[in-house]
């Protein structure tokens, strides 16, 4: 789409009809501040968007002053564009009427659209639809900019999303990724319901889901902490870089900074291999037994002597027991010829009680009065019987030792004896580790000494700055503190990243544990179906991610190409697009300038402006490639920080662009010393352009009276 012309009628300082006929290349509109340049840009904005506020404020004061009370006149901004070989017209207008007291009323606000085909026939169409067709609102976000402050589009987090939706192939995979996620969720739910039919599995599932939810919340918290820590580190690095701006010898500072970073890396590497978890080694590696052998030898002597004494005592006991058994057996043999006594239960209890009661022995039929020898014998026989009926404890075989602890000690001795070789080697291990750690610490001390020397050298370089003493002193006072904070901040970031890795692994394990329950319990068809759906979702996600990364890489490459061209022969550095994941569904792109691998935190405004413009040119190029159509770029005072020389070089470079560019500038104008009039500098003749205009207030005018203000348009 090419803008052929823009007409501004009775709009603010543009009195009457004012026409701009544009070319397809670079169009430059020159104008001093306050003479109509920015009002032209605002007229375009009104044409495209309309106004939320009252229309009376945009009416030309000069025109309103000239007409009689009750007279009316048009206020309008119109646009003629060419698209695909056909002409389109857009016009926003209203009627202004002069009221009593010089007030103004408005009526008949309209937005008109006209299409003209190749044969010249014209037809009215819906203006909003036509505007969206020729110059879509999503494209205008990256095509119209007022001042330098609006150029950094990535200040707005949604800008990247809009770009992706406009130009990146990744957008085509959004619906598939969303559908894939929905199908995966449904498949997971179906499998889970099947697995939860078992009461035992339901308990396991509920526990796992609770743990997974907890881990995800913790992951979100850690991501927030990491983002904050990264922002803090960026601020610290920015402060340090500001401090280094006070250095005269930038090259020397760069060398010493690199040296310091290398030394710090060596120190980190040395610390990384030092192993000083001695408390763990004392127990887990048995270091506690280092001096155990003398104790073991004493233990061995005592156990051996004890075992020998035990065997001697046991032998004597066994011999005595054998002797006693022999004597008992011999006594029984001697009694073998005597008459054996009757058993205790003969005669039985009842008969014995009867004989005693009658005091008469009915066995021999003789009296046995109480107190006689016979009576007493019968009583003793009865008592002997009764005693025999009382249960007696089982007699245990007499033993010398109730427990065999000596054998346990002997077994323990043999076990420790087998480990003695390993224990003897502990001393060597301890010596080697202490020597290793000592060597590393000595190396660290040496490196720390080198680091202090390097820091002193850097302070000398900083101290040689020609900046004001007070300002430099304030910087140096904070410099070392920032360095310490920077080290701590990096350690904090590493800790957060490590914790996020741990959580990710734990989430993965929990997911696998759920899958194992499914494999054991759920229908195999459901499980296989879910596996296929998961693979499909992963393909969509990975493809979307790949296309997204490819788009960002292409945008970065294109931006750097324009950036180098704009700053040819001068320092540029490289534009770098860094993707930062804020959460599961939020991604932010940080756009920064890098000097090698070091982020350039404080580039001057001129460099920043050229960087932003380069990105916008790259976006314009992407629009042309993806939509097969070019759109104009319209800038109001984007290069105010450049200076006239760089502006001239910049214009000469972009004049070769295939895009239509409309640039409003205040450069190349100066006041003639003799006539006190504004003129265009001869330097502007060296600027390559397709078309140029000069907008200025028609002289004479009263700066305190708006009715004398009239901007005229002069084609240069």
Residue pairs with C-beta under 8 A, 6 or more apart in sequence:
1 81
1 82
1 83
1 134
1 135
1 629
1 630
1 631
1 632
2 22
2 24
2 81
2 82
2 83
2 630
2 632
2 660
3 22
3 79
3 80
3 81
3 632
3 660
3 662
4 21
4 22
4 80
4 81
4 82
4 87
5 19
5 20
5 21
5 22
5 79
5 80
6 19
6 20
6 22
6 40
6 43
6 44
6 77
6 78
6 79
6 80
7 17
7 18
7 19
7 20
7 76
7 77
7 78
7 79
8 14
8 18
8 20
8 40
8 43
8 76
8 77
9 16
9 17
9 18
9 74
9 75
9 76
9 77
9 78
9 93
10 16
10 59
10 60
10 63
10 73
10 74
10 75
10 76
10 96
11 39
11 43
11 46
11 58
11 60
11 75
11 76
11 77
12 39
12 42
12 43
12 58
12 59
12 60
13 35
13 36
13 39
13 60
13 697
13 709
13 710
13 711
14 36
14 39
14 40
14 43
14 60
14 710
14 711
15 60
15 62
15 63
15 709
15 710
15 711
16 63
16 710
18 711
18 712
18 713
19 713
20 29
20 40
20 693
20 713
21 691
21 715
22 660
22 662
22 691
23 660
23 690
23 691
24 660
24 690
25 655
25 657
25 660
25 661
25 689
25 690
25 691
26 651
26 654
26 655
26 657
26 661
26 663
26 688
26 689
26 690
26 691
27 660
27 661
27 662
27 663
27 689
27 690
27 691
27 692
27 693
28 651
28 663
28 665
28 687
28 689
28 691
28 692
28 693
29 37
29 40
29 662
29 663
29 664
29 665
29 692
29 693
29 694
29 695
30 37
30 665
30 666
30 667
30 668
30 669
30 680
30 684
30 692
30 693
30 694
30 695
30 716
31 37
31 40
31 664
31 665
31 666
31 669
31 694
31 695
31 696
32 666
32 669
32 678
32 696
33 666
34 697
35 695
35 696
35 697
35 711
36 695
36 696
36 697
36 711
37 636
37 637
37 664
37 665
37 666
37 695
38 146
38 636
38 637
38 664
39 711
40 664
40 695
41 144
41 146
41 634
41 636
41 664
43 77
44 77
44 79
44 144
44 634
45 144
46 58
46 77
46 92
47 77
47 78
47 79
47 90
47 92
48 131
48 135
48 137
48 140
48 144
50 92
50 111
51 58
54 106
55 75
55 94
55 96
55 106
55 109
56 96
56 104
56 105
56 106
58 75
59 75
59 96
59 104
59 106
60 75
61 706
61 707
61 709
62 706
62 707
62 708
62 709
62 710
63 73
63 96
64 96
64 98
64 102
64 104
64 707
65 102
65 707
67 73
67 98
68 98
69 98
69 99
69 100
70 97
70 98
71 97
71 98
72 95
72 96
72 97
72 98
72 107
73 95
73 96
74 93
74 94
74 95
74 96
75 93
75 94
75 95
75 96
75 106
76 91
76 92
76 93
76 94
77 91
77 92
77 93
78 89
78 90
78 91
78 92
78 93
79 89
79 90
79 91
80 87
80 88
80 89
81 87
81 88
81 90
81 134
81 135
82 88
83 133
83 134
83 629
85 118
86 115
86 116
86 117
86 118
87 115
87 116
88 113
88 114
88 115
88 116
88 130
88 133
88 134
89 112
89 113
89 114
89 115
89 116
89 122
90 111
90 112
90 113
90 114
90 127
90 130
90 131
90 134
91 110
91 111
91 112
91 127
92 110
92 111
92 112
92 127
93 108
93 109
93 110
93 112
94 106
94 107
94 108
94 109
94 110
95 106
95 107
95 108
96 104
96 105
96 106
97 104
97 105
97 106
97 107
98 104
99 105
111 127
111 128
112 124
112 127
113 124
113 125
113 126
113 127
113 128
113 129
113 130
113 131
114 122
114 123
114 124
114 125
115 122
115 123
115 125
115 130
116 122
135 143
135 631
138 162
138 165
138 166
139 166
139 623
139 631
141 153
141 159
141 162
142 153
142 163
142 616
142 619
142 620
142 623
143 616
143 620
143 631
143 632
143 633
143 634
144 634
144 635
145 151
145 616
145 634
145 635
145 636
145 638
146 636
146 637
147 636
147 637
147 638
147 640
148 605
148 608
148 609
148 612
148 637
148 638
148 639
148 640
148 641
151 609
151 612
151 613
151 616
151 638
152 591
152 608
152 612
153 159
153 612
153 615
153 616
154 160
154 589
154 590
154 591
154 615
157 588
160 587
160 588
160 589
163 551
163 555
163 619
164 170
164 171
164 548
164 551
165 171
166 623
166 626
167 551
167 619
167 622
167 623
167 625
167 626
168 547
168 548
168 551
169 547
169 550
169 551
170 544
170 545
170 547
170 548
170 551
172 547
173 540
173 543
173 544
173 547
174 544
176 540
176 544
177 537
177 540
177 541
177 544
180 533
180 536
180 537
180 540
180 541
181 537
183 533
183 536
183 537
184 530
184 533
184 534
184 537
187 526
187 529
187 530
187 533
187 534
188 530
190 526
190 530
191 518
191 522
191 526
191 527
191 530
192 205
192 514
192 518
194 518
194 521
194 522
194 523
194 526
195 201
195 202
195 205
195 517
195 518
195 521
195 522
196 202
196 205
197 521
198 521
201 517
201 521
204 517
205 514
205 517
208 510
208 513
208 514
211 510
212 507
212 510
212 511
215 503
215 506
215 507
215 510
216 507
218 503
219 500
219 503
219 504
219 507
220 583
222 496
222 499
222 500
222 503
223 500
223 581
223 582
223 583
225 496
226 493
226 496
226 497
226 500
227 580
227 582
229 489
229 492
229 493
229 496
230 493
230 580
232 489
233 486
233 489
233 490
233 493
234 599
234 601
236 482
236 485
236 486
236 489
237 486
237 599
237 601
238 601
238 602
239 478
239 482
240 479
240 482
240 483
240 486
241 600
241 601
241 602
242 475
242 601
242 602
243 462
243 475
243 476
243 478
243 479
243 482
244 253
244 257
244 462
245 602
246 462
246 465
246 467
246 471
246 472
246 475
247 253
247 461
247 462
247 464
247 465
248 461
248 464
248 465
248 466
249 461
249 464
252 461
253 458
253 461
253 462
256 454
256 457
256 458
256 461
257 458
259 454
260 451
260 454
260 455
260 458
263 447
263 450
263 451
263 454
264 451
266 447
267 444
267 447
267 448
267 451
270 440
270 443
270 444
270 447
271 440
271 444
273 440
274 437
274 440
274 441
275 433
275 436
275 437
276 437
278 287
281 287
281 433
282 288
285 426
285 429
286 422
286 423
286 426
287 426
287 429
287 430
289 423
289 426
290 423
290 426
290 427
290 430
292 423
293 420
293 423
293 424
296 416
296 417
296 420
299 413
299 416
300 413
300 417
303 406
303 409
303 410
303 412
303 413
304 413
306 406
306 409
307 406
307 409
307 410
310 401
310 406
313 400
314 400
314 401
317 400
321 398
344 381
344 384
344 385
344 388
345 385
345 388
347 355
347 363
348 385
349 382
349 385
349 386
351 362
352 378
352 381
352 382
352 385
353 382
354 362
355 361
355 362
355 363
355 368
355 378
356 375
356 378
356 379
356 382
359 367
359 368
359 369
359 370
359 375
360 366
360 367
360 368
361 367
361 368
361 374
361 378
366 374
368 374
368 375
368 378
369 375
455 480
459 476
462 472
462 475
462 476
462 479
463 472
463 476
465 472
518 527
518 530
519 527
548 587
549 579
552 577
552 579
552 589
553 577
554 622
555 577
555 615
555 618
555 619
555 622
556 575
556 576
556 577
558 617
558 618
558 621
558 622
559 575
559 577
559 611
559 614
559 615
559 617
559 618
560 574
560 575
560 614
561 618
562 613
562 614
562 615
562 617
562 618
563 572
563 574
563 575
563 610
563 611
563 614
564 572
565 653
566 610
566 613
566 614
566 650
566 653
566 654
567 607
567 610
568 649
568 653
571 607
572 607
573 593
573 594
573 595
573 600
573 603
573 607
574 593
574 594
575 591
575 592
575 593
575 594
575 611
575 614
575 615
576 591
576 592
576 593
576 594
577 589
577 590
577 591
578 589
578 590
578 591
578 592
579 587
579 588
579 589
580 587
580 588
580 589
580 590
581 587
582 588
591 611
591 615
592 599
592 600
593 599
593 600
593 603
593 607
593 608
593 611
594 600
603 611
604 641
605 641
606 641
606 642
606 643
606 646
609 638
609 639
609 641
609 642
610 642
610 650
613 635
613 638
613 639
616 633
617 633
617 654
617 657
617 659
620 630
620 631
620 633
620 659
621 659
623 629
623 630
623 631
624 630
624 631
624 658
624 659
630 658
630 659
630 660
631 659
632 659
632 660
632 661
632 662
633 659
633 660
633 661
633 662
634 661
634 662
635 661
635 662
635 663
635 664
636 664
637 664
637 665
637 666
638 663
639 646
639 647
639 650
639 665
639 667
640 666
642 650
642 667
644 667
644 668
644 681
644 683
647 665
647 667
647 668
648 668
648 683
648 686
648 687
651 663
651 687
651 688
651 689
652 686
652 687
652 688
654 661
655 687
655 688
655 689
655 690
656 688
668 680
668 681
668 683
668 684
668 687
669 678
669 679
669 680
669 681
670 678
670 679
670 681
671 677
671 678
671 679
672 678
672 679
677 699
678 696
680 694
680 716
684 692
684 716
691 715
692 715
692 716
693 713
693 714
693 715
693 716
694 713
694 714
694 716
695 711
695 712
695 713
695 714
696 711
696 712
696 714
697 709
697 710
697 711
697 712
698 710
698 711
698 712
700 708
701 708
701 709
701 710
702 708
